[in-house]
Amino acid sequence: MKGQDVEMPVFSFGLIADVQYANVEPAGTRFYRESLEKLKACVEDLNTHDLDFVIQVGDLIDRDFASFDDLLPIYKKLNAPRYHVLGNHDYAVSENRLTDVPKRLGLKRRHYDFAIGSWRFVALDANEISLYTHPKTSDAYRESEAIYDELVARDAPNAKPWNGGMRTEQLNWLRKKLDAASKAGERVIVFNHFPVFPLGDRHNLWNDAELMEVLDRFDCIAAYIAGHNHDGGYAIANGIHHLTVMGMVETEDTTAYAVVDVHSDHLEVTGFGREPSRVLGLK
């Protein structure tokens, strides 16, 4: 951890989103094969920074379980501790490998938390309810399909088969973590693959309003950081910064990732490639 000098951050971390590597031809603006070299260059650059961790917020691969074999050795070259958030494309594998995805990423739990000093980081799993995480003959798939059909019936903008949702049990777990962090005087950054704000966006978590209701109850949350929407984005709601990181897979020859310097009164986001730089004041 870095010193407490006012000119220096308390600590720093790296952010990566939507690498979506696959050894396939480009489609539209997505250059899947080129993500391999982009990630190599990103890792080399991040290793020149003094980082306490690096987290990728989902969709490390675009498809095919074998894509992990090409990409993970590169990601593991990071000097800093490495974390993963599960994305929808990480499950674009054969049905018999679906349950192997978290294990392949080294995840003991699909949602989890960790702390650095007085800061707590919470990584959520927004794929519990989905049309891509469960075998089509399973009860979990039928439950997810019913929820999706209900969203479609009311013409919800986020009624997309490539979005997912969170179960009540995980939302309750999150409430307990945030309550404990609040009582301990910790500040919190939440990571998730799907954005939740502004409400009504087509990339949002299926139960975005439900998660927003949980987030808005706690003053300890500094930021909610997501991926999924490759165009990126930023908004603020009830004092929480909602940052969506641009997708690395987009374009043939430009990248997108960031380093976040955590200060006592602000977060300084330094963007690389297409990712904008921002200063996010803390309440």
VENFEN-V465703 format. One record per backbone hydrogen bond with DSSP energy under -0.5 kcal/mol. NH is the residue of the N-H (numbers start at 1). CO is the residue of the C=O. Records with the same first field share a line. If there is no record, write none. Layout:
NH=CO + CO
This chain:
2=10
8=5
10=262
11=262
13=260
14=53
15=258
16=55
18=58
20=59
21=60
24=22
27=30
30=27
31=29 + 249
32=30
33=24
35=31 + 32
36=33
38=34
39=35
40=36
41=37
42=38
43=39
44=40
45=41
46=42
47=43
48=45
49=46
51=49
52=12
53=12
54=81
55=14
56=83
57=16
62=21
63=21
64=92
67=64
68=65
69=66
70=66
71=67
72=68
74=71
75=71
76=72
77=74
78=75
81=52
83=54
85=56
91=88
92=89
93=91
97=94
98=95
100=97
101=97 + 98
104=100
105=101
106=103
107=102
108=106
112=123
114=121
116=119
119=116
120=187
121=114
122=189
123=112 + 121
124=122 + 191
126=124
128=125 + 165
129=165
130=128
138=135
142=138
143=139
144=140
145=141
146=142
147=143
148=144
149=145
150=146
151=147
152=148
153=149
154=150
155=152
156=151
159=156
160=158
163=160
165=129
171=167
172=168
173=169
174=170
175=171
176=172
177=173
178=174
179=175
180=176
181=177
182=178
183=179
184=180
185=182
186=181
187=118
188=220
189=120
190=223
191=122
192=225
201=198
204=201
205=195
206=164
208=205
211=207
212=208
213=209
214=210
215=211
216=212
217=214
218=215
219=217
221=218
222=188
223=188
224=241
225=190
226=243
227=193
229=227
230=228
232=229
233=244
235=242
237=240
240=237
241=222 + 239
242=235 + 240
243=224 + 241
244=233 + 242
245=226 + 243
247=230
248=17
249=18
250=247
251=29
257=272
258=15
259=270
260=13
261=259 + 268
262=11 + 260
263=261 + 266
267=280
268=261
269=267 + 278
270=259 + 268
271=269
272=257
274=255
275=272
278=269
280=267
281=279
282=265
